Amino acid sequence: MPKKKNLILGVDIGGTKVEAGLVSAAGEVLVSQRLPMTARGSEKDGLKSVFAAIDALRDDPRARQAKAIGIAVPGWVDSNR
């Protein structure tokens, strides 16, 4: 089993899906969940899709050992909005 300090939660937010995974420092995907993205709703609806994908990993006890999170999104992010 990978060392606890080396586990990272990765989240890939796309226009049609959100995928969250627990990844080792070596890049091995240990567990992942892919759910539909709510692309036509409000920003809150989209964020709920992200939270749902992350929450779906909580059944795996290793997910609680993640020490960092990385998020990938398409396009530019405006930190002022």
C-alpha positions, 0 to 999 in steps of 0.5 A: 500500500502506498505511504499515506503522505503520497496520496493525492485526490485529483478532480477532472471537471469537464463539460459532460463529466466530473471524475475524481480519483485517488492517485499515488505519488507514482501516478497510479490511480488507486480508485476513481469515480466518474459522474455526469456534470450538470452543465446546463444548470447554475454554478451551484448545480455544477459544484454539486456535481463536483462534490458528488464525485468527491463524496463517491470516493469516501467509501474507500478508506484510503481516500481519507488519507489524501494530503492534497487535491488537484483540480483540472478544468477546461479553459481559463479560471477567473479567480475574481468571480 
